[in-house]
Amino acid sequence: MEAQSTWTMNILVRVLLYLAQSYHEYFHRTCQDYYKSREVKMPKPELYLIFTGNKGRKPDKVSLSKEFFGARI
């Protein structure tokens, strides 16, 4: 979760990094080794952003691949 008062698409990058760190800590806490061939078990992510700035200046939906890699989905 992140609270933000100024909108920037870099929020997507920060949320991705938070998710990666959370999964890393989860695998360590549950003693799962993601380097082995056995499939790891992981919870479905839920990502939240609390935006307190100007409502009209942010998109309703954002896509990491579209914004940073030009993918059309």
VMD Tcl script that builds the backbone (N, CA, C; Angstrom):
set m [mol new atoms 219]
animate dup $m
set s [atomselect $m all]
$s set {name element resname resid chain x y z} {
  {N N MET 1 A 0.855 -1.165 0.000}
  {CA C MET 1 A 0.000 0.000 0.000}
  {C C MET 1 A 0.900 1.226 0.000}
  {N N GLU 2 A 0.456 2.238 -0.715}
  {CA C GLU 2 A 1.185 3.497 -0.718}
  {C C GLU 2 A 0.180 4.635 -0.685}
  {N N ALA 3 A 0.469 5.660 0.087}
  {CA C ALA 3 A -0.345 6.879 0.112}
  {C C ALA 3 A 0.405 7.940 -0.681}
  {N N GLN 4 A -0.306 8.626 -1.564}
  {CA C GLN 4 A 0.339 9.564 -2.462}
  {C C GLN 4 A -0.550 10.776 -2.681}
  {N N SER 5 A 0.014 11.982 -2.649}
  {CA C SER 5 A -0.766 13.188 -2.904}
  {C C SER 5 A -0.437 13.814 -4.260}
  {N N THR 6 A 0.633 13.391 -4.890}
  {CA C THR 6 A 1.013 13.874 -6.215}
  {C C THR 6 A 1.060 12.682 -7.155}
  {N N TRP 7 A 0.347 12.771 -8.289}
  {CA C TRP 7 A 0.288 11.639 -9.203}
  {C C TRP 7 A 1.512 11.587 -10.110}
  {N N THR 8 A 2.069 10.390 -10.269}
  {CA C THR 8 A 3.143 10.115 -11.209}
  {C C THR 8 A 3.042 8.645 -11.594}
  {N N MET 9 A 3.345 8.326 -12.834}
  {CA C MET 9 A 3.302 6.925 -13.266}
  {C C MET 9 A 4.395 6.099 -12.576}
  {N N ASN 10 A 5.376 6.754 -11.973}
  {CA C ASN 10 A 6.423 6.020 -11.246}
  {C C ASN 10 A 5.853 5.268 -10.043}
  {N N ILE 11 A 4.636 5.607 -9.654}
  {CA C ILE 11 A 3.974 4.858 -8.589}
  {C C ILE 11 A 3.889 3.387 -8.977}
  {N N LEU 12 A 3.655 3.112 -10.257}
  {CA C LEU 12 A 3.576 1.732 -10.734}
  {C C LEU 12 A 4.869 0.968 -10.464}
  {N N VAL 13 A 5.988 1.619 -10.689}
  {CA C VAL 13 A 7.284 0.985 -10.455}
  {C C VAL 13 A 7.474 0.717 -8.968}
  {N N ARG 14 A 7.118 1.687 -8.135}
  {CA C ARG 14 A 7.279 1.499 -6.689}
  {C C ARG 14 A 6.393 0.357 -6.182}
  {N N VAL 15 A 5.164 0.296 -6.668}
  {CA C VAL 15 A 4.262 -0.785 -6.243}
  {C C VAL 15 A 4.828 -2.140 -6.674}
  {N N LEU 16 A 5.376 -2.227 -7.882}
  {CA C LEU 16 A 5.997 -3.470 -8.350}
  {C C LEU 16 A 7.158 -3.880 -7.434}
  {N N LEU 17 A 7.964 -2.927 -7.039}
  {CA C LEU 17 A 9.090 -3.220 -6.143}
  {C C LEU 17 A 8.615 -3.628 -4.754}
  {N N TYR 18 A 7.553 -2.987 -4.257}
  {CA C TYR 18 A 6.983 -3.391 -2.968}
  {C C TYR 18 A 6.482 -4.826 -3.036}
  {N N LEU 19 A 5.829 -5.184 -4.148}
  {CA C LEU 19 A 5.310 -6.535 -4.316}
  {C C LEU 19 A 6.452 -7.557 -4.339}
  {N N ALA 20 A 7.501 -7.268 -5.088}
  {CA C ALA 20 A 8.648 -8.175 -5.152}
  {C C ALA 20 A 9.281 -8.367 -3.770}
  {N N GLN 21 A 9.436 -7.297 -3.022}
  {CA C GLN 21 A 10.003 -7.383 -1.679}
  {C C GLN 21 A 9.099 -8.187 -0.751}
  {N N SER 22 A 7.800 -7.974 -0.873}
  {CA C SER 22 A 6.843 -8.720 -0.039}
  {C C SER 22 A 6.908 -10.210 -0.326}
  {N N TYR 23 A 6.979 -10.585 -1.607}
  {CA C TYR 23 A 7.090 -12.005 -1.952}
  {C C TYR 23 A 8.419 -12.582 -1.465}
  {N N HIS 24 A 9.489 -11.819 -1.594}
  {CA C HIS 24 A 10.790 -12.288 -1.108}
  {C C HIS 24 A 10.714 -12.600 0.396}
  {N N GLU 25 A 10.135 -11.693 1.160}
  {CA C GLU 25 A 9.984 -11.902 2.604}
  {C C GLU 25 A 9.051 -13.077 2.896}
  {N N TYR 26 A 7.996 -13.233 2.104}
  {CA C TYR 26 A 7.055 -14.338 2.283}
  {C C TYR 26 A 7.750 -15.685 2.069}
  {N N PHE 27 A 8.535 -15.809 0.999}
  {CA C PHE 27 A 9.239 -17.066 0.724}
  {C C PHE 27 A 10.226 -17.394 1.835}
  {N N HIS 28 A 10.893 -16.393 2.341}
  {CA C HIS 28 A 11.829 -16.606 3.453}
  {C C HIS 28 A 11.076 -17.062 4.707}
  {N N ARG 29 A 9.988 -16.381 5.022}
  {CA C ARG 29 A 9.194 -16.692 6.215}
  {C C ARG 29 A 8.567 -18.082 6.147}
  {N N THR 30 A 8.191 -18.522 4.933}
  {CA C THR 30 A 7.549 -19.838 4.780}
  {C C THR 30 A 8.542 -20.925 4.377}
  {N N CYS 31 A 9.839 -20.596 4.409}
  {CA C CYS 31 A 10.916 -21.558 4.105}
  {C C CYS 31 A 10.756 -22.199 2.727}
  {N N GLN 32 A 10.377 -21.408 1.736}
  {CA C GLN 32 A 10.263 -21.906 0.367}
  {C C GLN 32 A 11.477 -21.439 -0.434}
  {N N ASP 33 A 12.021 -22.339 -1.234}
  {CA C ASP 33 A 13.203 -22.031 -2.035}
  {C C ASP 33 A 12.793 -21.896 -3.498}
  {N N TYR 34 A 12.795 -20.687 -4.017}
  {CA C TYR 34 A 12.368 -20.453 -5.393}
  {C C TYR 34 A 13.464 -20.766 -6.411}
  {N N TYR 35 A 14.624 -21.237 -5.953}
  {CA C TYR 35 A 15.683 -21.665 -6.863}
  {C C TYR 35 A 15.565 -23.150 -7.203}
  {N N LYS 36 A 14.766 -23.876 -6.460}
  {CA C LYS 36 A 14.584 -25.309 -6.726}
  {C C LYS 36 A 13.506 -25.526 -7.772}
  {N N SER 37 A 13.386 -26.759 -8.248}
  {CA C SER 37 A 12.417 -27.050 -9.307}
  {C C SER 37 A 10.988 -27.176 -8.780}
  {N N ARG 38 A 10.821 -27.375 -7.490}
  {CA C ARG 38 A 9.482 -27.482 -6.922}
  {C C ARG 38 A 8.780 -26.118 -6.984}
  {N N GLU 39 A 7.540 -26.146 -7.450}
  {CA C GLU 39 A 6.776 -24.902 -7.569}
  {C C GLU 39 A 6.488 -24.323 -6.190}
  {N N VAL 40 A 6.719 -23.023 -6.042}
  {CA C VAL 40 A 6.437 -22.359 -4.767}
  {C C VAL 40 A 4.956 -22.011 -4.686}
  {N N LYS 41 A 4.466 -21.915 -3.483}
  {CA C LYS 41 A 3.089 -21.493 -3.231}
  {C C LYS 41 A 3.137 -20.026 -2.829}
  {N N MET 42 A 2.271 -19.242 -3.427}
  {CA C MET 42 A 2.271 -17.824 -3.101}
  {C C MET 42 A 0.855 -17.282 -3.109}
  {N N PRO 43 A 0.583 -16.357 -2.203}
  {CA C PRO 43 A -0.755 -15.771 -2.143}
  {C C PRO 43 A -0.989 -14.821 -3.320}
  {N N LYS 44 A -2.249 -14.686 -3.702}
  {CA C LYS 44 A -2.632 -13.747 -4.755}
  {C C LYS 44 A -2.407 -12.326 -4.229}
  {N N PRO 45 A -1.740 -11.484 -5.010}
  {CA C PRO 45 A -1.465 -10.131 -4.512}
  {C C PRO 45 A -2.701 -9.240 -4.559}
  {N N GLU 46 A -2.757 -8.328 -3.626}
  {CA C GLU 46 A -3.749 -7.256 -3.609}
  {C C GLU 46 A -2.967 -5.970 -3.449}
  {N N LEU 47 A -3.072 -5.094 -4.430}
  {CA C LEU 47 A -2.298 -3.864 -4.430}
  {C C LEU 47 A -3.240 -2.680 -4.287}
  {N N TYR 48 A -2.918 -1.786 -3.375}
  {CA C TYR 48 A -3.759 -0.622 -3.116}
  {C C TYR 48 A -2.930 0.643 -3.151}
  {N N LEU 49 A -3.544 1.708 -3.635}
  {CA C LEU 49 A -2.924 3.022 -3.625}
  {C C LEU 49 A -3.959 3.999 -3.109}
  {N N ILE 50 A -3.597 4.757 -2.108}
  {CA C ILE 50 A -4.472 5.799 -1.584}
  {C C ILE 50 A -3.973 7.114 -2.163}
  {N N PHE 51 A -4.769 7.701 -3.041}
  {CA C PHE 51 A -4.399 8.951 -3.695}
  {C C PHE 51 A -5.210 10.081 -3.096}
  {N N THR 52 A -4.551 11.066 -2.518}
  {CA C THR 52 A -5.246 12.154 -1.827}
  {C C THR 52 A -5.164 13.478 -2.587}
  {N N GLY 53 A -4.647 13.432 -3.807}
  {CA C GLY 53 A -4.510 14.660 -4.588}
  {C C GLY 53 A -5.752 14.967 -5.400}
  {N N ASN 54 A -5.590 15.792 -6.427}
  {CA C ASN 54 A -6.665 16.218 -7.305}
  {C C ASN 54 A -7.240 15.021 -8.060}
  {N N LYS 55 A -8.513 14.702 -7.823}
  {CA C LYS 55 A -9.160 13.528 -8.425}
  {C C LYS 55 A -9.165 13.551 -9.948}
  {N N GLY 56 A -9.303 14.697 -10.539}
  {CA C GLY 56 A -9.384 14.799 -11.989}
  {C C GLY 56 A -8.078 14.590 -12.721}
  {N N ARG 57 A -6.984 14.523 -12.017}
  {CA C ARG 57 A -5.670 14.445 -12.654}
  {C C ARG 57 A -5.055 13.060 -12.635}
  {N N LYS 58 A -5.811 12.050 -12.262}
  {CA C LYS 58 A -5.267 10.688 -12.254}
  {C C LYS 58 A -6.151 9.793 -13.107}
  {N N PRO 59 A -5.568 8.782 -13.737}
  {CA C PRO 59 A -6.369 7.848 -14.519}
  {C C PRO 59 A -7.123 6.882 -13.605}
  {N N ASP 60 A -8.223 6.333 -14.101}
  {CA C ASP 60 A -8.974 5.340 -13.338}
  {C C ASP 60 A -8.271 3.996 -13.327}
  {N N LYS 61 A -7.542 3.697 -14.389}
  {CA C LYS 61 A -6.875 2.407 -14.537}
  {C C LYS 61 A -5.501 2.655 -15.157}
  {N N VAL 62 A -4.492 1.939 -14.672}
  {CA C VAL 62 A -3.141 2.094 -15.208}
  {C C VAL 62 A -2.559 0.726 -15.517}
  {N N SER 63 A -1.604 0.695 -16.440}
  {CA C SER 63 A -0.967 -0.553 -16.847}
  {C C SER 63 A 0.543 -0.345 -16.894}
  {N N LEU 64 A 1.271 -1.130 -16.133}
  {CA C LEU 64 A 2.728 -1.040 -16.109}
  {C C LEU 64 A 3.298 -1.294 -17.505}
  {N N SER 65 A 2.824 -2.349 -18.180}
  {CA C SER 65 A 3.367 -2.684 -19.499}
  {C C SER 65 A 3.059 -1.584 -20.519}
  {N N LYS 66 A 1.866 -1.032 -20.480}
  {CA C LYS 66 A 1.509 0.024 -21.434}
  {C C LYS 66 A 2.302 1.299 -21.187}
  {N N GLU 67 A 2.416 1.710 -19.954}
  {CA C GLU 67 A 3.080 2.961 -19.619}
  {C C GLU 67 A 4.595 2.920 -19.823}
  {N N PHE 68 A 5.217 1.784 -19.519}
  {CA C PHE 68 A 6.670 1.735 -19.545}
  {C C PHE 68 A 7.253 0.954 -20.711}
  {N N PHE 69 A 6.449 0.097 -21.342}
  {CA C PHE 69 A 6.984 -0.728 -22.430}
  {C C PHE 69 A 6.186 -0.589 -23.720}
  {N N GLY 70 A 5.178 0.273 -23.719}
  {CA C GLY 70 A 4.411 0.536 -24.925}
  {C C GLY 70 A 3.490 -0.593 -25.370}
  {N N ALA 71 A 3.231 -1.562 -24.503}
  {CA C ALA 71 A 2.376 -2.690 -24.871}
  {C C ALA 71 A 0.934 -2.217 -24.995}
  {N N ARG 72 A 0.251 -2.757 -25.948}
  {CA C ARG 72 A -1.177 -2.445 -26.143}
  {C C ARG 72 A -1.989 -3.653 -25.722}
  {N N ILE 73 A -2.650 -3.523 -24.553}
  {CA C ILE 73 A -3.481 -4.627 -24.061}
  {C C ILE 73 A -4.897 -4.188 -23.901}
}
mol reanalyze $m
mol bondsrecalc $m
mol representation Tube
mol addrep $m
